Amino acid sequence: MGKCLQIFFIILILSGIQKTFAQDLKTEVGTNKELDSVRKKLDGGKDSVVFTAKYIRFTKLSLSKDSIILLPLDTSTLNIQNYSPLLQPLHPTINNGNMGLAARPLLYEPSKRIGFDAGFHSFDYYALTPEDIIYYQARTPFTSLYFISAGQKEQLFRAIHTQNIKKNWNVGLNFNRGDSRGFYSRQRGDNLNVAVFSWYQSPNKRYNMWASAIFNTMRGYENGSTQKTTIFNDDYTKISRDAEPVRLSDARNLYRKNTLFLKQTYYVGRIDSTSSQLSSALPTNKITYTLEYNNDSYDFYKTDADTSHVLPPGINSNTYTNDSTHVQRVKNEFIYSFFLRSKNAAVIKNELKIDAGIRHEYFKHQFMGIKSDGNNYEQSSFVYQNVTILGNAGYRFSSNVDFNLDLQQILQGENAGDYLYEAKSKILLSRAIGRIELGAYTQNQSPSAIYNYYHGNHYQWNDQGFKNTKVSNLSFNYVNDRIGLNAGAKYFLTSNYLYFALDNSAGYNSILPKQEGTDISLIRIDLQKKWRFGRFGLENYIAYQKTDNEILRTPEFYTYNSLYFENTFFKVLKANLGFDVRYNSEYANYYYSPATSQFYIDTNNATTLSSKPIVDVFFKANLKRANIFVKYDFINQGLFQKGYYTVNRYPMQDALLKFGVSWNFYD
């Protein structure tokens, strides 16, 4: 697969180069654009246009909640070297060794969701959702190709093609394929995302339709970790990484998440306009209808005997396991929005916005366990429904001050009583001084289904009777874009915290869901600063966390720093040369259970893993339509450490050279 992708990508690059030269030649023949335009008028000659990124604009669902905000394409090399969803500077993770495998946040980031949740989230980093889809307005066909290669260890290919079939109707396709084989046996993550999308806007801009069909397949091979836990010790006799014995020889998790999505909005009554170039139309009344269908499945498969006792003995068989969980969901949502503002105002101020809506959700939750002969050892099914009322109220005093209140409350159904109330406010002091962002929310969240009921070959529990988890949050943020400063503090108070813990009383190496009876407090302070020293750039991010309960496993200190030299070579090649440094303080780490794809803790024997800085060196450059980078991960391997872990027993990748290129085509 890797060689085929490389050959395919080289062909596309060569064709792109040929096309680029052809466009430049075409422009030169015309001598100047004015002559071309005159020729077109006089004798019907074809006008010569060199299309660029300025002819492409895009939006997302999050940018269309009030009016539709269109943004230009980002063709810079910003953060291009941090392509992996597991290595985002502000949202670090712990994981099982490489991209495509199970992961969870390193810092405390509670999920702000209410209602039914199956509880399988270890592979969410690799899935496309309707909120991730980018919708375009393209005056010319647009294609973007993105390729990452680290030999057979890691490869990633992404392709986007979109074009307007009419002036106000755009269609497109996303194709993502990631194949990360890692250094160790069966340390492979294989992900495929395909999405077809469309955006239609009526000529009078009153009606908009966003539609997408998304198909995610995420396959994570489970090796149960290496048998040896001393492979990074000085006295360990090193052998080839792929020859290191692992504890599972034929096991994998397969997640499929398929979605059909349709959102329609209609502007009723007067439509206002503003001088801002970001908004095309401002409604005074809006009706929104959303229909979404999800068909998700989570499968664990194992065919060989578990001689290393990674999992407790199987109820049906200790050799063959085929556990499957299926969830189907149908969502219908209707929202009416009312805006009250001054008519024909050049600047929006004293604007009142009110949303009122209702959401109905239908769930079908199934468990299946299949024997090697094809018969079932488990088959159960549950049906749930939820009715949620939605409300939002916002007031914009001026372009400098606004306030927003969002309410979600489940009135009827399986998760009746769940709620999420959130308030936000932004205050712009001045462009020189910066702005203040205030926030608060309170949340009452039903336990994920996996905590209360799970029937598989190696684990079975039901009717745990857990209470709802409650989270209260206060946040303060100060942002000054002029000096590149973002500083803030968050406080979390969590009640009835749910987690998985080792419980050998239920069988060898078994886990069980647990609930913490006492409240957990955590305070988090974030500081982000960008510096410029001539041609040198420095970016710093520091997060400090402090909690009063060791059940919540998270480091006290995390930092990401990037230092680079920026220059333009030969007047066309804009390049950066630098290095990134990541570090988190030592803390009691998580273990991982392959059969449930859940991270868990050992409350009786907490293991603290060694932690030292990880240094990556990179070179990235921009040349017209292409961005390229070369990166050497973990260049300091062997200096202070021979390797490291983020999850107990699962070694991370060794030093690795990577190459990446993205290429945009506008016609």
Helices and strands as residue ranges (DSSP letters): H 2-29, H 33-43, G 53-55, E 56-59, G 61-63, E 71-72, E 87-88, E 91-95, E 103-105, G 124-126, G 130-132, E 135-138, E 142-149, E 154-166, E 169-180, E 189-201, E 207-221, G 241-243, E 251-272, E 282-302, E 321-340, E 351-370, E 376-396, E 401-413, E 419-430, E 434-445, H 449-452, E 453-455, E 460-462, E 469-480, E 485-495, E 498-502, G 504-506, E 511-515, E 520-533, E 536-547, E 557-569, E 573-584, E 591-593, E 598-600, E 614-623, E 626-633, E 645-647, E 650-651, E 656-665
